[in-house]
Amino acid sequence: MTDYQAFKVELNDHIAHVQINRPEKINAMNAAFWTEIIEILQWIDDTDAVRVVVLSGAGKHFSSGIDLMLLAGVANELGKDVGRNARLLRRTIQRLQASFNAVDSCRKPVLAAIQGYCLGGAIDLIAACDMRYAAMDAQFSIKEIDMGMAADVGTLQRLPRIIGDGMLRELAYTGRSVDATEAQRIGLVNRTWPDHTSLLDGVFAIAGEIAGKSPIAVAGTKEMISYMRDHRIDDGLDYIATWNAAMLQSADLRVAMAASMSKQKPEFAD
């Protein structure tokens, strides 16, 4: 397994555990973070043995968001010309967006396990995940408003589909903190656990259940759900008909049906 500066990555029982590994910096997202996460997600997409991903943060907190040193470095590159500054900033923002687009477009489900701080850019990250789960000490905040800027790496685009337009506006305009109980109530997280240990145990149990399903069926299900964010119902029905015209010929269908009839646990190829 490759050594990373900002992450620790492990693969066990078809589950890739991707852990932000800068606990001494509250898992702030430094320059290495943004390039490495793309490399890691590409490896996950290319590795058939990986069927599901658990994304977590080492230490007491999930992540405090973008490293301020990274932002300072970008500010130091700005000159006197407004046009050139704008071009530089736009390229930088799009490069950061690409990192979380890689999470969103991953063919395998990505489950976020969140404890402690989940602030600013960390909200952008978890919004790109399939599901989110939290320990009871989790605190969520769209902090960009308090920095005098609009969130620009995915929060404002993805969260309305997760928690609804009105709630997203309240949190984005105020920057107020949301605890785990409220996060579950508004649909930001699916489920909560009392502490970090039980959170990881619970999320890995869900990941294990997903990993035991047909990888062909899971990939197709994710593709269809993602497709429907930007398409009409009739478009989605046409797409799934075309998709399953091929995928229903997979051996996984026969394996699943035989296992169901014999009341045995199915074993699917990668």
C-alpha positions in Angstrom: 0.0 0.0 0.0 1.3 3.4 -0.9 2.4 5.7 1.9 0.6 9.1 1.9 1.4 12.3 3.7 -2.2 13.2 4.6 -3.9 9.8 4.6 -3.6 6.3 5.9 -5.2 3.6 3.6 -6.0 0.0 4.5 -7.9 -2.7 2.6 -9.5 -5.5 4.6 -12.5 -7.8 3.6 -13.3 -5.7 0.5 -13.5 -2.5 2.6 -11.0 0.3 1.9 -10.5 2.4 5.1 -9.4 5.9 4.0 -8.4 7.8 7.1 -7.4 11.5 7.1 -4.2 11.2 9.1 -3.1 14.6 10.4 -4.5 14.5 14.0 -1.9 16.9 15.3 -3.4 19.5 12.9 -7.0 18.6 13.5 -6.9 16.8 10.1 -6.7 20.1 8.3 -6.7 19.7 4.5 -3.2 20.7 3.4 -1.8 20.7 -0.2 -1.0 17.0 -0.1 -4.6 16.2 0.9 -6.1 17.5 -2.3 -3.8 15.6 -4.6 -3.6 12.4 -2.6 -7.4 12.0 -2.3 -7.7 11.9 -6.1 -4.9 9.3 -6.3 -6.6 7.2 -3.6 -10.1 7.3 -5.2 -8.6 6.4 -8.6 -6.9 3.4 -7.0 -10.3 2.4 -5.4 -12.1 2.7 -8.7 -9.4 0.6 -10.4 -9.2 -2.1 -7.7 -11.9 -4.7 -8.0 -11.1 -6.1 -4.6 -12.5 -2.8 -3.1 -16.3 -2.9 -2.9 -17.0 -0.2 -0.4 -15.1 2.7 1.3 -15.1 4.0 4.9 -13.8 7.6 5.2 -12.8 8.7 8.7 -10.4 11.1 10.5 -7.7 10.0 12.9 -7.7 11.3 16.5 -10.4 13.3 18.2 -11.8 15.1 15.2 -12.9 14.3 11.6 -11.5 17.5 10.1 -11.3 21.2 10.7 -11.4 21.9 7.0 -9.0 23.6 4.6 -5.5 24.2 6.1 -5.1 28.0 6.6 -1.5 27.7 5.4 -2.7 26.5 2.1 -5.0 29.5 1.8 -2.1 31.8 2.8 0.0 30.3 0.0 -2.6 31.0 -2.6 -2.9 34.6 -1.3 0.8 35.1 -1.7 0.6 34.2 -5.4 -1.8 37.1 -6.1 -0.4 40.1 -7.9 -1.7 43.5 -8.9 -3.7 42.5 -12.0 -7.3 41.7 -11.2 -7.8 39.6 -14.4 -4.8 37.4 -13.7 -5.7 37.0 -10.1 -9.2 35.9 -11.0 -7.8 33.4 -13.4 -5.5 32.0 -10.8 -8.2 31.8 -8.1 -10.7 30.1 -10.5 -8.1 27.4 -11.5 -7.3 26.9 -7.8 -11.0 26.5 -6.8 -11.7 24.1 -9.7 -8.6 22.0 -8.7 -10.0 21.7 -5.2 -13.5 20.9 -6.5 -12.0 18.1 -8.6 -10.8 16.4 -5.4 -14.3 16.0 -4.0 -15.8 15.3 -7.4 -13.6 12.2 -7.3 -15.3 11.1 -4.1 -18.7 11.8 -5.6 -18.1 10.0 -8.8 -16.4 6.9 -7.2 -18.1 3.8 -8.5 -18.0 2.3 -5.0 -20.2 3.6 -2.1 -18.3 5.9 0.3 -19.4 6.0 3.9 -18.2 8.9 6.1 -17.6 8.3 9.9 -17.5 11.6 11.6 -16.4 12.5 15.2 -15.6 15.9 16.7 -15.1 18.8 14.4 -16.5 18.6 10.8 -16.0 22.2 9.7 -15.8 24.2 6.5 -14.2 22.1 3.8 -15.0 19.0 5.7 -18.7 19.6 5.1 -17.9 19.8 1.3 -16.2 16.4 1.7 -18.9 14.6 3.5 -21.5 16.1 1.1 -19.8 14.2 -1.7 -20.1 10.9 0.2 -22.9 8.4 -0.2 -23.8 8.3 3.5 -22.8 10.0 6.6 -22.7 8.7 10.2 -21.6 10.5 13.4 -20.5 10.0 17.0 -22.4 12.0 19.5 -19.6 14.5 20.0 -19.7 15.5 16.3 -20.0 19.2 15.5 -20.9 20.5 12.0 -20.5 24.0 10.7 -20.4 25.7 7.3 -17.7 28.1 8.4 -16.9 29.8 5.2 -19.5 32.6 5.9 -17.4 33.6 9.0 -14.4 33.9 6.7 -16.2 36.4 4.5 -16.7 34.0 1.6 -19.2 31.6 0.0 -18.4 27.9 0.3 -17.0 26.9 -3.1 -16.0 23.2 -3.1 -19.5 21.5 -3.2 -21.4 22.3 0.0 -23.9 24.7 -1.6 -24.4 22.5 -4.6 -24.8 19.1 -2.9 -26.3 19.7 0.5 -29.7 21.0 -0.7 -30.3 17.5 -2.1 -29.4 16.1 1.3 -30.9 18.4 3.9 -33.2 20.5 1.8 -33.0 24.1 0.5 -34.3 26.0 3.5 -32.1 24.2 6.1 -29.0 24.6 3.9 -29.6 28.3 3.6 -30.0 28.7 7.3 -26.7 26.9 8.0 -24.8 28.5 5.2 -26.0 32.1 6.0 -25.4 31.8 9.8 -22.4 29.4 10.0 -23.9 28.1 13.3 -22.9 24.7 14.8 -25.0 21.7 14.4 -24.7 18.8 16.9 -25.1 15.1 16.1 -28.7 15.0 17.3 -29.8 17.8 15.0 -27.6 16.5 12.2 -29.6 13.2 12.3 -32.9 15.0 12.6 -32.3 17.1 9.5 -30.9 14.2 7.5 -27.3 15.3 7.4 -26.3 12.0 9.0 -28.1 8.7 8.8 -27.4 7.4 12.3 -25.4 8.3 15.4 -23.4 6.3 17.9 -22.3 7.2 21.5 -18.6 7.5 20.8 -15.8 7.1 18.2 -15.2 3.4 18.8 -18.8 2.4 18.5 -19.1 4.7 15.5 -16.4 2.9 13.6 -17.7 -0.5 14.6 -21.2 0.5 13.4 -20.1 2.0 10.1 -17.8 -0.9 9.3 -20.7 -3.3 10.0 -22.8 -1.4 7.4 -19.9 -1.4 5.0 -19.5 -5.1 5.5 -23.1 -5.7 4.7 -22.7 -3.7 1.4 -19.5 -5.5 0.6 -21.4 -8.8 0.8 -23.7 -7.8 -2.0 -23.1 -8.2 -5.7 -20.5 -5.5 -6.7 -22.2 -5.3 -10.1 -25.6 -4.6 -8.5 -24.1 -2.1 -6.0 -22.3 -0.2 -8.8 -25.4 -0.1 -10.9 -27.6 1.1 -8.0 -25.1 4.0 -7.2 -24.9 4.9 -10.9 -28.7 5.2 -11.2 -29.2 7.2 -8.0 -26.5 9.6 -9.0 -27.9 9.9 -12.5 -31.3 10.9 -11.1 -30.0 14.0 -9.5 -29.9 15.8 -12.8 -32.4 14.0 -15.0 -36.2 13.4 -15.3 -37.9 10.2 -14.2 -38.5 9.0 -17.8 -34.8 9.6 -18.6 -33.8 7.5 -15.5 -36.2 4.7 -16.4 -34.8 4.6 -20.0 -31.2 4.5 -18.6 -31.9 1.7 -16.1 -33.5 -0.3 -18.9 -30.5 0.1 -21.1 -28.1 -0.5 -18.2 -29.8 -3.7 -17.0 -30.1 -5.1 -20.5 -26.4 -5.8 -20.1 -26.1 -6.2 -16.3 -28.9 -8.7 -15.9 -26.7 -11.1 -17.8 -24.1 -11.1 -15.0 -23.4 -14.3 -13.2 -24.2 -12.4 -10.0 -27.9 -12.7 -10.7 -27.7 -16.5 -10.8 -25.5 -16.6 -7.7 -27.9 -14.4 -5.7 -31.0 -16.3 -6.8 -29.4 -19.7 -6.0 -28.3 -18.4 -2.6 -31.7 -17.1 -1.8 -33.4 -20.4 -2.7 -30.9 -22.5 -0.7 -30.9 -19.9 2.2 -27.1 -19.7 1.9 -24.8 -16.6 1.9 -23.9 -15.7 -1.6 -20.2 -15.4 -2.6 -19.7 -12.9 -5.5 -16.6 -12.5 -7.6 -14.8 -9.2 -7.4 
